[in-house]
Structure formats: C-alpha cells, structure tokens
Amino acid sequence: MSKQKLTYNEALSELEQILAELENDNALNMDSISDKVKRAAVLLEICKKQLHELDTELEKIMEQID
C-alpha cells in the first residue's frame, strides 16, 4: 500500500483535532494519550518539513528577483 503524503493543512487539521480530543475527553486512557501524542509528533514533523521546503523555495524566488 502506498503512503499518501498529507498536505500542510491536512496535518494541521489533524493536529487541531488531536488537541481538541486531549483537552475535552477526561476519559482517555494512557495508551490512547500516548498514541495521540506520538501521532501529533509525526504531524508536527510533516508541518515543519513542509514549512522548511516552502521557506527554501521562497528564498530562491527572492534571489531570482534581486
């Protein structure tokens, strides 16, 4: 099965959903919390990588303009 690459907005939306679940569900067990935090860490890396790629691309464009 191929991995589908999440867009920045999809990853951010999922992060927001995880945060809302952690804030609003007092009945979460430790395993569930652990899984959600691990997933959030993966999503944060995806966002960070995409932001870095965008920054690099914008720097190249700015250099071409100058």
N, C-alpha and C positions, 0 to 999 in steps of 0.2 A: 504494500500500500504506500502511495506517495504522500509525503508530508506537504500540507498546504501551508504556505507562508502567510502569516497573519499580517494585515496592514497595521500601521500605527494606530489608527482609530479603532480597529477591532481589538487590539491588545489593550488599549486604554479603556475601552468599554468593559472588557472582561475584568480588568483590574478594579474598576469602579464597582462592578457587581460583587466581586470578592470582598471588597471593603465594606459594602453595604451589608453583606451577609455576616461578616465578622462583627460589625457594630450592632446589628439588630437581632441576632439569634443567640440568646443566652444558653440554649440547649446544645450547642455544638460540643462534640466530644474532642478530646485531644488529638485523635488520629485525623479527624476531619479538619481541625485547625492546622495541623501540620501539613496536610495535603494542600490546603488552600494557600498557606504561606509559601510552600515550595512552588506552586503554580504561579503565584504572584512574582516570585523571584525570576522565573523564566520569562514572564511577560515584561517585567522591568528591563531585562537584558535585551529583549526584542525591541522595545521602545528606545532604549539607549543606543543600540546599534543603528537603528534607522535614523535617529536624530544626528548621530555622528556622520552617517553617509550623506544626509542632506546638507549638513554643515560643510563637508568637504566639497560637495557639488556646488554649493553657493560660493564658496571661496574661489573655485576655478572660474566660475562665471564672472565674478567680480574682477579677477585678474585679467580676463579677456577684455573687459570693458575699459580698464585702465590703460 
